[in-house]
Amino acid sequence: MTERMNIDKAEPRIYKAMDAADRQIAAFDLDPKLVELVKLRASQINGCGYCVNTHSKDARKAGETEQRVFAIAAWWETPFFTLAEQAALKLTEEITRIGEGGLSEDTYQKALQHFGNTGVAQLIFTVVTINSWNRIAISMHMIAEKD
């Protein structure tokens, strides 16, 4: 696969806007490990190799264990994630797959129980932002960096 274009060079204002969104996410009160797991899971669902590579590394840098990074693809089948993390990951999956039925009331209510209005709003913005990054990276055939 060959990268189609460097979208940052073609139109730097796009990255500027996306970087502003990422800076806002970093300023939220969400646990940085949870943020990276959310970004990783959405990227897996969307099939974004560039972002899967990036966020698996970023999750490890944030202190996430290898076991949980590896298990995120089947988080519901493992005992490794807290109820709050499960609620956030379910929210991530339903928003990422928005065309398949939207965000269910059950998932929304469980997320509210664990994160409150502010936390749910922050999670939704995080999911929307990573989905946007995924779409940019996939459309441009961005190449994951090798170690």
C-alpha positions in Angstrom: 0.0 0.0 0.0 1.2 3.5 -0.8 0.2 6.6 1.0 -2.1 8.7 -1.2 -1.1 12.0 0.2 0.2 13.7 3.2 -3.0 15.5 4.2 -1.1 17.7 6.6 1.1 19.1 3.8 -1.9 19.4 1.5 -4.1 21.3 4.0 -2.4 22.0 7.4 -5.6 23.5 8.9 -7.1 20.0 9.0 -4.3 18.7 11.3 -4.5 21.9 13.3 -8.2 21.3 14.0 -7.7 17.7 14.8 -4.7 18.5 17.1 -6.9 21.0 18.9 -9.4 18.2 19.5 -6.7 15.9 20.8 -5.4 18.6 23.1 -8.9 19.0 24.5 -9.2 15.3 25.1 -5.9 15.3 27.0 -7.3 18.1 29.2 -10.4 16.0 30.2 -10.6 14.3 33.5 -10.7 10.9 31.9 -8.0 8.3 32.8 -5.3 8.5 30.0 -5.2 4.7 29.9 -9.0 4.5 29.3 -8.7 7.2 26.6 -6.1 5.1 24.8 -8.2 1.9 25.1 -11.1 3.8 23.6 -9.0 5.0 20.7 -7.5 1.6 20.2 -10.9 -0.2 20.2 -12.5 2.3 17.8 -9.5 2.0 15.5 -9.8 -1.8 15.5 -13.4 -1.7 14.6 -12.7 0.8 11.8 -9.8 -1.3 10.5 -7.3 1.6 10.8 -3.9 0.0 11.0 -2.1 3.3 11.4 -4.2 4.2 14.5 -4.2 0.7 16.0 -0.4 0.8 15.8 -0.2 4.3 17.4 -2.7 3.7 20.2 -1.5 0.3 21.2 1.9 2.0 21.7 0.3 5.0 23.4 -1.7 2.8 25.7 1.5 1.0 26.8 3.2 4.4 27.4 0.3 5.5 29.5 0.9 2.4 31.7 -1.5 -0.1 30.2 -0.5 -3.7 30.4 0.3 -5.8 27.4 -2.4 -8.3 28.4 -5.2 -5.7 28.4 -3.9 -4.2 25.1 -4.0 -7.6 23.5 -7.4 -8.5 25.0 -9.2 -5.2 24.0 -10.4 -6.8 20.8 -12.5 -9.2 22.9 -12.9 -7.1 26.1 -16.3 -8.5 26.9 -14.9 -12.1 27.0 -12.2 -11.4 29.6 -12.1 -10.5 33.3 -9.5 -7.8 32.7 -11.7 -4.7 32.5 -13.7 -2.9 35.2 -17.4 -2.3 34.9 -16.7 1.4 34.2 -14.2 0.5 31.4 -16.7 -2.0 30.0 -19.4 0.8 29.9 -16.9 3.1 28.1 -15.9 0.4 25.6 -19.5 -0.5 24.9 -20.3 3.2 24.4 -17.3 3.3 22.0 -18.5 0.4 20.0 -22.0 1.6 19.6 -21.0 5.1 18.6 -18.3 3.8 16.2 -21.0 1.6 14.6 -23.6 4.4 14.8 -25.3 3.2 11.6 -26.2 -0.2 13.1 -28.7 1.2 15.6 -27.1 4.1 17.3 -26.3 4.4 21.0 -28.7 2.3 23.0 -30.4 3.6 26.1 -29.0 0.8 28.2 -25.4 1.6 27.2 -26.0 5.3 27.7 -27.4 4.8 31.2 -24.6 2.4 32.2 -22.0 5.0 31.0 -23.9 7.7 33.0 -23.8 5.6 36.1 -20.0 5.4 35.9 -19.0 8.7 34.4 -21.8 11.2 34.9 -22.9 13.7 32.3 -19.5 15.4 32.0 -17.6 12.1 31.7 -20.1 10.7 29.1 -19.8 14.0 27.1 -16.0 13.6 27.2 -16.1 10.0 26.1 -18.4 10.8 23.2 -16.1 13.5 22.0 -13.1 11.2 22.4 -14.9 8.5 20.3 -16.0 11.0 17.6 -12.5 12.4 17.4 -10.8 9.0 17.0 -13.4 8.0 14.4 -12.5 11.2 12.5 -8.8 10.4 12.7 -9.5 6.8 11.5 -11.3 8.1 8.5 -8.5 10.5 7.6 -5.8 7.8 8.0 -7.8 5.1 6.1 -8.7 7.5 3.3 -5.1 8.6 2.9 -3.6 5.1 3.3 -1.4 6.3 6.1 1.3 3.8 6.8 1.9 2.6 10.3 5.4 3.2 11.5 7.6 0.2 12.3 9.6 0.2 15.5 
